[in-house]
Amino acid sequence: MKREQLVFFVAIVIFLSACKSTKNIAGGKVDKSISTKRIVANHYENQENFKTLRGKVKIDYSNGKASQGFNVSLRMQKDEVIWISAPLGVVKAHITPDKVSFYNKIQGEYFDGNFEYLSDLLGTELDFESVQNLLLGNAILDLRKEKLASRIIAGSYELKPKKAQKLFNILFRLEPKNFKIASQEVIQSDENRSLQAKYTYQDISGKVLPNTVQVVALDNREETVIDLSFRNIELDKSLNFPYKIPKGYDEIILK
């Protein structure tokens, strides 16, 4: 599998949980008197609960050299598994807190490992929880454990550490209506890497969840852009997650 193909597939694997319906969630006025502590508390108080999610996802991918669109079926059981299948099961993935696994029928290859390669690829430490938070419009770090400063900028609440981090810088912007993440960014200046995710939101069965997600990953001036759009999303249905690596496939060894 070529690296460009692998990056594209990893993009599918990682950014797969935003949701779409017909009611747009937008607007809201900032409160100039609100404290940083209250902004953070509101963010966690407004996080949504659901058990399962399923639907269709259109992913548009570009890295400056090539671009393509891709449709997949998505199933998710919150905190436990993310399952993805391309048409006819040509490509299938299964992600749990312990493992990232996928296979490609066309090339007869499979990968079965941990989050280390995904973390390296996108330039920031990732595990299942941080990926899930990234997908659902929640902060990828626990803001309650950080010493943050806040300000109002462009109609949103901006949060960043009071002191610069040694290894990376982080920046969060929260929209004022539901205190969901409008954008979040992790920057590794020494490595010339950054990862930014931008969100819009919609109402799905009374839940405020992402409507669109745009992810921009920069690695040594090489930019990868992933745009997601979603349809036929349903919550809290009974689901199964069939996955088995076919016999005889070649293992992908990532270095």
DRENPA-3360 file (N, C-alpha, C; in nm, 2 decimals, always signed):
BEGIN
1 = MKREQLVF = +0.08/-0.12/+0.00/+0.00/+0.00/+0.00/+0.09/+0.12/+0.00 ~ +0.07/+0.22/-0.09/+0.15/+0.34/-0.10/+0.11/+0.43/+0.02 ~ +0.21/+0.51/+0.06/+0.19/+0.60/+0.18/+0.07/+0.69/+0.16 ~ +0.05/+0.74/+0.04/-0.07/+0.83/+0.01/-0.20/+0.76/+0.04 ~ -0.20/+0.63/-0.01/-0.33/+0.55/+0.01/-0.35/+0.53/+0.16 ~ -0.24/+0.50/+0.23/-0.25/+0.47/+0.37/-0.29/+0.60/+0.45 ~ -0.23/+0.71/+0.42/-0.28/+0.84/+0.48/-0.42/+0.86/+0.46 ~ -0.47/+0.84/+0.34/-0.61/+0.86/+0.31/-0.70/+0.76/+0.39;
9 = FVAIVIFL = -0.66/+0.64/+0.40/-0.74/+0.54/+0.48/-0.74/+0.58/+0.62 ~ -0.62/+0.62/+0.68/-0.61/+0.66/+0.82/-0.70/+0.78/+0.84 ~ -0.71/+0.87/+0.74/-0.80/+0.98/+0.76/-0.95/+0.93/+0.77 ~ -0.99/+0.83/+0.70/-1.12/+0.77/+0.71/-1.14/+0.72/+0.85 ~ -1.04/+0.64/+0.89/-1.05/+0.58/+1.02/-1.06/+0.68/+1.14 ~ -0.99/+0.79/+1.13/-0.98/+0.87/+1.25/-1.10/+0.97/+1.26 ~ -1.15/+1.03/+1.15/-1.24/+1.13/+1.15/-1.38/+1.09/+1.11 ~ -1.45/+1.01/+1.19/-1.57/+0.94/+1.15/-1.69/+0.95/+1.24;
17 = SACKSTKN = -1.71/+1.06/+1.30/-1.83/+1.06/+1.39/-1.91/+1.18/+1.40 ~ -1.88/+1.28/+1.31/-1.97/+1.39/+1.30/-2.10/+1.35/+1.24 ~ -2.21/+1.43/+1.26/-2.34/+1.39/+1.23/-2.42/+1.50/+1.16 ~ -2.52/+1.46/+1.08/-2.60/+1.56/+1.00/-2.75/+1.54/+1.01 ~ -2.82/+1.65/+1.02/-2.97/+1.65/+1.01/-3.01/+1.78/+0.94 ~ -3.14/+1.81/+0.96/-3.19/+1.93/+0.89/-3.20/+2.06/+0.97 ~ -3.18/+2.05/+1.10/-3.18/+2.17/+1.19/-3.05/+2.22/+1.22 ~ -3.01/+2.33/+1.17/-2.88/+2.39/+1.19/-2.87/+2.45/+1.33;
25 = IAGGKVDK = -2.76/+2.43/+1.40/-2.73/+2.49/+1.53/-2.62/+2.60/+1.50 ~ -2.66/+2.72/+1.52/-2.57/+2.83/+1.50/-2.61/+2.95/+1.59 ~ -2.52/+3.05/+1.58/-2.55/+3.17/+1.65/-2.51/+3.17/+1.80 ~ -2.58/+3.25/+1.88/-2.54/+3.26/+2.02/-2.46/+3.38/+2.04 ~ -2.48/+3.45/+2.16/-2.40/+3.57/+2.19/-2.30/+3.54/+2.30 ~ -2.18/+3.59/+2.29/-2.08/+3.57/+2.39/-2.12/+3.66/+2.52 ~ -2.08/+3.60/+2.63/-2.10/+3.67/+2.76/-1.96/+3.73/+2.80 ~ -1.95/+3.86/+2.80/-1.82/+3.92/+2.82/-1.78/+3.91/+2.97;
33 = SISTKRIV = -1.87/+3.88/+3.06/-1.84/+3.87/+3.20/-1.81/+3.72/+3.24 ~ -1.82/+3.63/+3.15/-1.81/+3.49/+3.19/-1.66/+3.46/+3.23 ~ -1.64/+3.37/+3.33/-1.50/+3.34/+3.37/-1.45/+3.22/+3.29 ~ -1.32/+3.20/+3.29/-1.26/+3.09/+3.22/-1.31/+2.96/+3.28 ~ -1.32/+2.95/+3.41/-1.37/+2.83/+3.48/-1.51/+2.80/+3.44 ~ -1.60/+2.90/+3.42/-1.73/+2.87/+3.38/-1.74/+2.83/+3.23 ~ -1.66/+2.88/+3.15/-1.65/+2.84/+3.01/-1.62/+2.69/+3.00 ~ -1.52/+2.65/+3.07/-1.47/+2.51/+3.07/-1.58/+2.42/+3.13;
41 = ANHYENQE = -1.64/+2.46/+3.24/-1.75/+2.38/+3.30/-1.87/+2.37/+3.21 ~ -1.91/+2.47/+3.14/-2.02/+2.47/+3.04/-1.99/+2.37/+2.93 ~ -1.86/+2.36/+2.89/-1.82/+2.27/+2.78/-1.85/+2.13/+2.82 ~ -1.82/+2.09/+2.94/-1.84/+1.95/+2.99/-1.98/+1.92/+3.02 ~ -2.05/+2.02/+3.07/-2.19/+2.00/+3.11/-2.28/+1.99/+2.98 ~ -2.23/+2.04/+2.87/-2.31/+2.03/+2.74/-2.26/+1.91/+2.65 ~ -2.18/+1.82/+2.70/-2.14/+1.71/+2.61/-2.26/+1.61/+2.61 ~ -2.28/+1.55/+2.49/-2.40/+1.47/+2.46/-2.37/+1.32/+2.49;
49 = NFKTLRGK = -2.47/+1.26/+2.53/-2.47/+1.11/+2.56/-2.55/+1.04/+2.45 ~ -2.49/+0.93/+2.40/-2.57/+0.84/+2.32/-2.49/+0.70/+2.32 ~ -2.56/+0.60/+2.28/-2.50/+0.46/+2.29/-2.44/+0.42/+2.15 ~ -2.52/+0.44/+2.05/-2.47/+0.40/+1.92/-2.50/+0.50/+1.81 ~ -2.43/+0.50/+1.70/-2.45/+0.58/+1.59/-2.42/+0.50/+1.46 ~ -2.51/+0.53/+1.36/-2.48/+0.47/+1.22/-2.52/+0.57/+1.12 ~ -2.46/+0.56/+1.00/-2.50/+0.64/+0.88/-2.40/+0.63/+0.77 ~ -2.41/+0.72/+0.68/-2.32/+0.72/+0.56/-2.23/+0.85/+0.57;
57 = VKIDYSNG = -2.11/+0.84/+0.52/-2.01/+0.95/+0.53/-1.95/+0.97/+0.39 ~ -1.95/+1.09/+0.35/-1.87/+1.13/+0.22/-1.75/+1.20/+0.27 ~ -1.63/+1.15/+0.23/-1.51/+1.21/+0.27/-1.43/+1.26/+0.15 ~ -1.39/+1.39/+0.15/-1.31/+1.45/+0.04/-1.17/+1.47/+0.10 ~ -1.08/+1.42/+0.02/-0.94/+1.42/+0.07/-0.85/+1.49/-0.03 ~ -0.75/+1.57/+0.02/-0.65/+1.63/-0.07/-0.52/+1.65/+0.00 ~ -0.41/+1.62/-0.06/-0.28/+1.64/+0.00/-0.19/+1.73/-0.09 ~ -0.25/+1.81/-0.18/-0.17/+1.89/-0.27/-0.12/+1.82/-0.39;
65 = KASQGFNV = -0.11/+1.69/-0.39/-0.06/+1.61/-0.50/-0.17/+1.53/-0.56 ~ -0.27/+1.49/-0.48/-0.38/+1.41/-0.53/-0.50/+1.44/-0.45 ~ -0.62/+1.42/-0.50/-0.74/+1.44/-0.43/-0.84/+1.33/-0.48 ~ -0.94/+1.30/-0.39/-1.04/+1.20/-0.42/-1.15/+1.21/-0.32 ~ -1.27/+1.15/-0.36/-1.38/+1.14/-0.27/-1.40/+1.00/-0.24 ~ -1.46/+0.97/-0.13/-1.48/+0.83/-0.08/-1.61/+0.83/+0.00 ~ -1.69/+0.72/-0.02/-1.81/+0.70/+0.06/-1.79/+0.58/+0.14 ~ -1.83/+0.59/+0.27/-1.83/+0.47/+0.36/-1.95/+0.46/+0.44;
73 = SLRMQKDE = -1.98/+0.34/+0.50/-2.08/+0.32/+0.60/-2.01/+0.33/+0.73 ~ -2.07/+0.39/+0.83/-2.02/+0.41/+0.96/-2.11/+0.35/+1.07 ~ -2.05/+0.28/+1.16/-2.12/+0.24/+1.28/-2.03/+0.27/+1.40 ~ -2.09/+0.31/+1.51/-2.01/+0.35/+1.63/-2.08/+0.31/+1.75 ~ -2.01/+0.25/+1.85/-2.06/+0.23/+1.98/-1.98/+0.31/+2.07 ~ -2.03/+0.41/+2.13/-1.96/+0.51/+2.21/-1.87/+0.45/+2.31 ~ -1.74/+0.49/+2.32/-1.64/+0.45/+2.41/-1.59/+0.31/+2.38 ~ -1.64/+0.24/+2.28/-1.61/+0.10/+2.26/-1.55/+0.06/+2.12;
81 = VIWISAPL = -1.62/+0.11/+2.02/-1.58/+0.07/+1.88/-1.62/+0.17/+1.78 ~ -1.54/+0.18/+1.68/-1.57/+0.25/+1.55/-1.55/+0.15/+1.44 ~ -1.65/+0.14/+1.35/-1.65/+0.04/+1.24/-1.68/+0.11/+1.11 ~ -1.60/+0.09/+1.01/-1.61/+0.15/+0.88/-1.61/+0.05/+0.77 ~ -1.69/+0.07/+0.67/-1.69/-0.02/+0.56/-1.72/+0.05/+0.43 ~ -1.63/+0.04/+0.33/-1.64/+0.09/+0.20/-1.74/+0.00/+0.12 ~ -1.80/+0.05/+0.01/-1.89/-0.03/-0.07/-1.84/-0.17/-0.10 ~ -1.93/-0.27/-0.08/-1.90/-0.41/-0.11/-1.79/-0.46/-0.01;
89 = GVVKAHIT = -1.76/-0.39/+0.10/-1.66/-0.43/+0.19/-1.52/-0.44/+0.14 ~ -1.50/-0.36/+0.03/-1.36/-0.36/-0.03/-1.26/-0.32/+0.07 ~ -1.29/-0.22/+0.16/-1.20/-0.17/+0.27/-1.29/-0.17/+0.39 ~ -1.23/-0.23/+0.50/-1.31/-0.23/+0.62/-1.21/-0.20/+0.74 ~ -1.26/-0.13/+0.84/-1.18/-0.10/+0.96/-1.26/-0.12/+1.09 ~ -1.18/-0.15/+1.19/-1.24/-0.18/+1.32/-1.15/-0.12/+1.43 ~ -1.19/-0.02/+1.50/-1.11/+0.05/+1.60/-1.17/+0.03/+1.74 ~ -1.09/+0.00/+1.83/-1.13/-0.01/+1.97/-1.03/+0.07/+2.06;
97 = PDKVSFYN = -1.05/+0.08/+2.19/-0.95/+0.15/+2.27/-0.81/+0.08/+2.27 ~ -0.80/-0.04/+2.23/-0.68/-0.12/+2.24/-0.61/-0.14/+2.10 ~ -0.69/-0.12/+1.99/-0.64/-0.16/+1.86/-0.70/-0.08/+1.75 ~ -0.61/-0.07/+1.64/-0.66/-0.01/+1.52/-0.63/-0.12/+1.41 ~ -0.74/-0.16/+1.34/-0.72/-0.27/+1.24/-0.80/-0.24/+1.12 ~ -0.74/-0.27/+1.00/-0.82/-0.25/+0.88/-0.76/-0.35/+0.77 ~ -0.84/-0.37/+0.67/-0.79/-0.45/+0.56/-0.84/-0.40/+0.42 ~ -0.77/-0.43/+0.32/-0.80/-0.39/+0.18/-0.81/-0.51/+0.09;
105 = KIQGEYFD = -0.93/-0.54/+0.04/-0.95/-0.66/-0.04/-0.88/-0.65/-0.18 ~ -0.87/-0.53/-0.23/-0.82/-0.51/-0.36/-0.67/-0.55/-0.36 ~ -0.60/-0.50/-0.26/-0.46/-0.53/-0.26/-0.42/-0.65/-0.17 ~ -0.52/-0.71/-0.10/-0.49/-0.82/-0.02/-0.40/-0.79/+0.10 ~ -0.42/-0.68/+0.16/-0.33/-0.64/+0.27/-0.42/-0.60/+0.40 ~ -0.35/-0.61/+0.51/-0.42/-0.57/+0.63/-0.32/-0.50/+0.73 ~ -0.37/-0.42/+0.82/-0.29/-0.37/+0.93/-0.37/-0.40/+1.06 ~ -0.29/-0.44/+1.16/-0.35/-0.47/+1.29/-0.25/-0.43/+1.40;
113 = GNFEYLSD = -0.27/-0.31/+1.46/-0.18/-0.26/+1.55/-0.24/-0.15/+1.65 ~ -0.16/-0.06/+1.70/-0.20/+0.03/+1.80/-0.21/+0.17/+1.74 ~ -0.22/+0.28/+1.82/-0.24/+0.41/+1.78/-0.10/+0.48/+1.75 ~ +0.01/+0.42/+1.77/+0.14/+0.48/+1.76/+0.16/+0.54/+1.62 ~ +0.13/+0.47/+1.52/+0.15/+0.52/+1.38/+0.05/+0.63/+1.35 ~ -0.07/+0.63/+1.40/-0.16/+0.74/+1.37/-0.12/+0.86/+1.44 ~ -0.07/+0.85/+1.56/-0.01/+0.96/+1.64/+0.10/+1.02/+1.56 ~ +0.19/+0.94/+1.51/+0.31/+0.99/+1.44/+0.27/+1.06/+1.31;
121 = LLGTELDF = +0.17/+1.00/+1.24/+0.12/+1.05/+1.11/+0.06/+1.19/+1.13 ~ -0.02/+1.21/+1.23/-0.09/+1.34/+1.25/-0.02/+1.43/+1.35 ~ +0.09/+1.39/+1.40/+0.18/+1.49/+1.47/+0.13/+1.52/+1.61 ~ +0.04/+1.44/+1.67/+0.00/+1.46/+1.81/-0.03/+1.32/+1.87 ~ -0.02/+1.31/+2.00/-0.05/+1.19/+2.07/-0.20/+1.16/+2.06 ~ -0.23/+1.04/+2.02/-0.37/+1.00/+2.00/-0.40/+0.87/+2.08 ~ -0.51/+0.86/+2.14/-0.57/+0.73/+2.18/-0.72/+0.73/+2.15 ~ -0.79/+0.63/+2.19/-0.93/+0.62/+2.15/-1.01/+0.73/+2.20;
129 = ESVQNLLL = -0.98/+0.77/+2.33/-1.06/+0.88/+2.39/-1.04/+1.01/+2.32 ~ -0.91/+1.04/+2.29/-0.89/+1.17/+2.23/-0.94/+1.17/+2.08 ~ -0.94/+1.06/+2.01/-1.00/+1.05/+1.88/-1.15/+1.07/+1.89 ~ -1.21/+1.00/+1.98/-1.35/+1.02/+2.00/-1.39/+1.16/+2.03 ~ -1.32/+1.23/+2.12/-1.34/+1.37/+2.15/-1.33/+1.45/+2.03 ~ -1.23/+1.43/+1.95/-1.20/+1.50/+1.83/-1.32/+1.49/+1.73 ~ -1.38/+1.37/+1.73/-1.49/+1.35/+1.64/-1.62/+1.41/+1.68 ~ -1.64/+1.42/+1.81/-1.77/+1.46/+1.87/-1.78/+1.61/+1.90;
137 = GNAILDLR = -1.67/+1.69/+1.87/-1.67/+1.83/+1.90/-1.64/+1.86/+2.04 ~ -1.57/+1.76/+2.11/-1.52/+1.78/+2.24/-1.37/+1.81/+2.24 ~ -1.32/+1.88/+2.35/-1.18/+1.91/+2.35/-1.10/+1.78/+2.36 ~ -0.99/+1.77/+2.28/-0.91/+1.65/+2.28/-0.82/+1.63/+2.41 ~ -0.80/+1.74/+2.48/-0.74/+1.74/+2.61/-0.84/+1.77/+2.72 ~ -0.81/+1.73/+2.84/-0.90/+1.76/+2.95/-0.88/+1.90/+3.00 ~ -0.96/+1.99/+2.96/-0.95/+2.13/+2.99/-0.95/+2.16/+3.14 ~ -1.01/+2.07/+3.22/-1.02/+2.09/+3.36/-0.89/+2.07/+3.43;
145 = KEKLASRI = -0.79/+2.01/+3.36/-0.66/+1.98/+3.42/-0.56/+2.08/+3.37 ~ -0.60/+2.18/+3.29/-0.51/+2.28/+3.23/-0.53/+2.41/+3.30 ~ -0.42/+2.49/+3.31/-0.43/+2.63/+3.36/-0.44/+2.72/+3.23 ~ -0.57/+2.77/+3.21/-0.60/+2.83/+3.09/-0.63/+2.98/+3.11 ~ -0.61/+3.05/+3.00/-0.66/+3.19/+2.99/-0.76/+3.20/+2.88 ~ -0.86/+3.29/+2.90/-0.96/+3.30/+2.80/-0.98/+3.45/+2.75 ~ -1.03/+3.46/+2.63/-1.06/+3.59/+2.57/-1.17/+3.57/+2.47 ~ -1.24/+3.67/+2.43/-1.34/+3.67/+2.33/-1.28/+3.71/+2.20;
153 = IAGSYELK = -1.29/+3.63/+2.09/-1.24/+3.66/+1.96/-1.33/+3.61/+1.85 ~ -1.37/+3.69/+1.76/-1.45/+3.65/+1.64/-1.58/+3.58/+1.69 ~ -1.64/+3.63/+1.79/-1.77/+3.57/+1.84/-1.76/+3.44/+1.91 ~ -1.64/+3.40/+1.95/-1.63/+3.27/+2.02/-1.53/+3.29/+2.14 ~ -1.53/+3.19/+2.23/-1.44/+3.20/+2.35/-1.32/+3.12/+2.31 ~ -1.20/+3.19/+2.32/-1.08/+3.13/+2.30/-1.01/+3.09/+2.43 ~ -0.96/+2.97/+2.43/-0.89/+2.92/+2.55/-0.75/+2.87/+2.51 ~ -0.65/+2.91/+2.58/-0.51/+2.87/+2.56/-0.44/+2.86/+2.69;
161 = PKKAQKLF = -0.33/+2.78/+2.70/-0.26/+2.77/+2.83/-0.20/+2.91/+2.87 ~ -0.20/+2.93/+3.00/-0.13/+3.05/+3.05/+0.02/+3.05/+3.03 ~ +0.08/+2.94/+3.03/+0.22/+2.92/+3.00/+0.23/+2.83/+2.88 ~ +0.33/+2.87/+2.79/+0.35/+2.79/+2.67/+0.40/+2.65/+2.71 ~ +0.35/+2.55/+2.63/+0.39/+2.41/+2.66/+0.53/+2.39/+2.60 ~ +0.61/+2.30/+2.65/+0.74/+2.27/+2.61/+0.74/+2.20/+2.47 ~ +0.66/+2.10/+2.46/+0.66/+2.02/+2.33/+0.56/+2.06/+2.23 ~ +0.45/+2.12/+2.27/+0.35/+2.16/+2.17/+0.26/+2.28/+2.23;
169 = NILFRLEP = +0.19/+2.35/+2.14/+0.10/+2.45/+2.18/-0.04/+2.41/+2.14 ~ -0.14/+2.45/+2.23/-0.28/+2.41/+2.20/-0.36/+2.54/+2.20 ~ -0.47/+2.54/+2.12/-0.56/+2.65/+2.11/-0.70/+2.60/+2.09 ~ -0.80/+2.64/+2.17/-0.93/+2.60/+2.15/-1.02/+2.72/+2.14 ~ -1.12/+2.71/+2.05/-1.23/+2.81/+2.04/-1.36/+2.74/+2.05 ~ -1.44/+2.80/+2.15/-1.57/+2.74/+2.18/-1.68/+2.83/+2.13 ~ -1.78/+2.78/+2.06/-1.90/+2.86/+2.02/-1.99/+2.89/+2.14 ~ -2.05/+3.01/+2.14/-2.12/+3.05/+2.27/-2.25/+2.99/+2.30;
177 = KNFKIASQ = -2.32/+2.93/+2.20/-2.45/+2.88/+2.22/-2.46/+2.75/+2.30 ~ -2.37/+2.66/+2.26/-2.37/+2.53/+2.33/-2.23/+2.49/+2.39 ~ -2.14/+2.59/+2.38/-2.00/+2.57/+2.43/-1.94/+2.44/+2.37 ~ -1.97/+2.41/+2.25/-1.90/+2.31/+2.18/-1.78/+2.37/+2.11 ~ -1.68/+2.28/+2.07/-1.56/+2.33/+2.01/-1.59/+2.38/+1.87 ~ -1.55/+2.51/+1.84/-1.56/+2.56/+1.71/-1.44/+2.53/+1.63 ~ -1.32/+2.53/+1.70/-1.20/+2.48/+1.64/-1.10/+2.44/+1.75 ~ -1.01/+2.35/+1.72/-0.91/+2.31/+1.81/-0.78/+2.28/+1.73;
185 = EVIQSDEN = -0.67/+2.32/+1.79/-0.54/+2.31/+1.72/-0.43/+2.27/+1.81 ~ -0.35/+2.18/+1.76/-0.23/+2.14/+1.83/-0.11/+2.17/+1.74 ~ -0.01/+2.24/+1.79/+0.10/+2.28/+1.71/+0.23/+2.23/+1.77 ~ +0.31/+2.17/+1.69/+0.45/+2.13/+1.73/+0.55/+2.21/+1.65 ~ +0.59/+2.32/+1.70/+0.67/+2.42/+1.62/+0.81/+2.35/+1.58 ~ +0.87/+2.29/+1.68/+1.00/+2.23/+1.66/+1.00/+2.12/+1.55 ~ +0.88/+2.05/+1.54/+0.87/+1.95/+1.43/+0.80/+2.00/+1.31 ~ +0.76/+2.13/+1.31/+0.69/+2.19/+1.20/+0.56/+2.10/+1.16;
193 = RSLQAKYT = +0.49/+2.07/+1.27/+0.37/+2.00/+1.25/+0.25/+2.07/+1.32 ~ +0.13/+2.05/+1.27/+0.01/+2.10/+1.33/-0.11/+2.02/+1.29 ~ -0.21/+2.02/+1.37/-0.33/+1.95/+1.34/-0.45/+2.04/+1.39 ~ -0.53/+2.08/+1.29/-0.65/+2.17/+1.33/-0.78/+2.10/+1.28 ~ -0.88/+2.11/+1.36/-1.01/+2.06/+1.33/-1.11/+2.18/+1.35 ~ -1.20/+2.20/+1.25/-1.30/+2.30/+1.25/-1.44/+2.24/+1.24 ~ -1.54/+2.29/+1.31/-1.67/+2.23/+1.32/-1.78/+2.32/+1.30 ~ -1.89/+2.27/+1.24/-2.02/+2.33/+1.25/-2.11/+2.22/+1.31;
201 = YQDISGKV = -2.23/+2.26/+1.36/-2.31/+2.17/+1.44/-2.46/+2.17/+1.39 ~ -2.52/+2.06/+1.42/-2.66/+2.04/+1.39/-2.73/+1.96/+1.51 ~ -2.86/+1.96/+1.50/-2.94/+1.89/+1.60/-2.98/+1.75/+1.55 ~ -2.94/+1.65/+1.62/-2.98/+1.51/+1.58/-3.06/+1.45/+1.70 ~ -3.18/+1.43/+1.68/-3.27/+1.37/+1.79/-3.25/+1.44/+1.92 ~ -3.24/+1.58/+1.91/-3.22/+1.66/+2.03/-3.08/+1.66/+2.08 ~ -2.98/+1.60/+2.01/-2.84/+1.60/+2.05/-2.77/+1.70/+1.96 ~ -2.68/+1.78/+2.02/-2.60/+1.88/+1.95/-2.47/+1.81/+1.91;
209 = LPNTVQVV = -2.45/+1.77/+1.79/-2.34/+1.69/+1.74/-2.28/+1.76/+1.61 ~ -2.16/+1.73/+1.57/-2.10/+1.80/+1.46/-2.19/+1.77/+1.33 ~ -2.19/+1.88/+1.25/-2.26/+1.87/+1.12/-2.15/+1.85/+1.01 ~ -2.04/+1.93/+1.01/-1.93/+1.92/+0.92/-1.80/+1.93/+1.01 ~ -1.70/+1.86/+0.96/-1.57/+1.87/+1.02/-1.47/+1.88/+0.91 ~ -1.38/+1.98/+0.92/-1.27/+2.00/+0.83/-1.14/+1.98/+0.91 ~ -1.06/+1.89/+0.87/-0.93/+1.86/+0.94/-0.82/+1.90/+0.85 ~ -0.72/+1.98/+0.90/-0.61/+2.02/+0.82/-0.48/+1.97/+0.90;
217 = ALDNREET = -0.41/+1.88/+0.85/-0.28/+1.83/+0.91/-0.16/+1.88/+0.83 ~ -0.07/+1.95/+0.90/+0.05/+2.00/+0.83/+0.17/+1.93/+0.89 ~ +0.25/+1.87/+0.80/+0.38/+1.80/+0.84/+0.49/+1.84/+0.75 ~ +0.58/+1.92/+0.80/+0.69/+1.97/+0.72/+0.64/+2.03/+0.58 ~ +0.55/+2.12/+0.60/+0.49/+2.20/+0.48/+0.41/+2.11/+0.39 ~ +0.39/+1.99/+0.42/+0.30/+1.90/+0.34/+0.16/+1.91/+0.41 ~ +0.06/+1.96/+0.34/-0.07/+1.98/+0.40/-0.17/+1.87/+0.35 ~ -0.24/+1.81/+0.44/-0.35/+1.72/+0.41/-0.48/+1.78/+0.46;
225 = VIDLSFRN = -0.58/+1.78/+0.38/-0.71/+1.84/+0.41/-0.82/+1.73/+0.39 ~ -0.90/+1.71/+0.50/-1.01/+1.62/+0.49/-1.14/+1.69/+0.53 ~ -1.23/+1.68/+0.44/-1.37/+1.74/+0.46/-1.47/+1.63/+0.47 ~ -1.55/+1.63/+0.57/-1.65/+1.53/+0.59/-1.79/+1.58/+0.58 ~ -1.88/+1.51/+0.52/-2.02/+1.54/+0.51/-2.10/+1.41/+0.54 ~ -2.21/+1.42/+0.61/-2.28/+1.30/+0.67/-2.43/+1.30/+0.63 ~ -2.48/+1.18/+0.61/-2.63/+1.16/+0.58/-2.68/+1.04/+0.64 ~ -2.81/+1.03/+0.66/-2.88/+0.92/+0.71/-2.83/+0.87/+0.85;
233 = IELDKSLN = -2.80/+0.97/+0.93/-2.74/+0.94/+1.06/-2.86/+0.90/+1.16 ~ -2.84/+0.79/+1.23/-2.94/+0.75/+1.33/-2.86/+0.72/+1.46 ~ -2.93/+0.75/+1.57/-2.87/+0.72/+1.70/-2.94/+0.61/+1.78 ~ -2.87/+0.54/+1.86/-2.92/+0.45/+1.96/-3.00/+0.34/+1.90 ~ -2.96/+0.29/+1.78/-3.01/+0.17/+1.72/-2.93/+0.05/+1.76 ~ -2.99/-0.07/+1.76/-2.92/-0.19/+1.79/-2.83/-0.22/+1.67 ~ -2.70/-0.24/+1.69/-2.60/-0.26/+1.59/-2.51/-0.37/+1.62 ~ -2.45/-0.43/+1.51/-2.34/-0.53/+1.52/-2.22/-0.47/+1.44;
241 = FPYKIPKG = -2.10/-0.53/+1.47/-1.98/-0.48/+1.41/-1.90/-0.59/+1.35 ~ -1.95/-0.65/+1.24/-1.88/-0.77/+1.19/-1.74/-0.73/+1.13 ~ -1.64/-0.81/+1.18/-1.50/-0.78/+1.13/-1.41/-0.90/+1.15 ~ -1.35/-0.94/+1.04/-1.26/-1.05/+1.04/-1.16/-1.04/+0.93 ~ -1.03/-1.04/+0.96/-0.93/-1.02/+0.85/-0.92/-1.15/+0.77 ~ -0.94/-1.14/+0.64/-0.94/-1.26/+0.56/-0.81/-1.33/+0.56 ~ -0.81/-1.46/+0.55/-0.69/-1.54/+0.55/-0.61/-1.52/+0.42 ~ -0.48/-1.53/+0.44/-0.39/-1.51/+0.32/-0.35/-1.37/+0.29;
249 = YDEIILK = -0.40/-1.27/+0.36/-0.36/-1.13/+0.33/-0.22/-1.10/+0.39 ~ -0.15/-1.01/+0.32/-0.02/-0.97/+0.37/-0.03/-0.86/+0.47 ~ +0.05/-0.87/+0.58/+0.04/-0.77/+0.69/+0.12/-0.65/+0.64 ~ +0.06/-0.53/+0.67/+0.13/-0.40/+0.64/+0.22/-0.37/+0.76 ~ +0.35/-0.36/+0.74/+0.44/-0.33/+0.85/+0.48/-0.18/+0.83 ~ +0.44/-0.10/+0.94/+0.46/+0.04/+0.93/+0.59/+0.07/+1.00 ~ +0.68/+0.15/+0.94/+0.80/+0.19/+1.00/+0.81/+0.34/+1.03;
% end
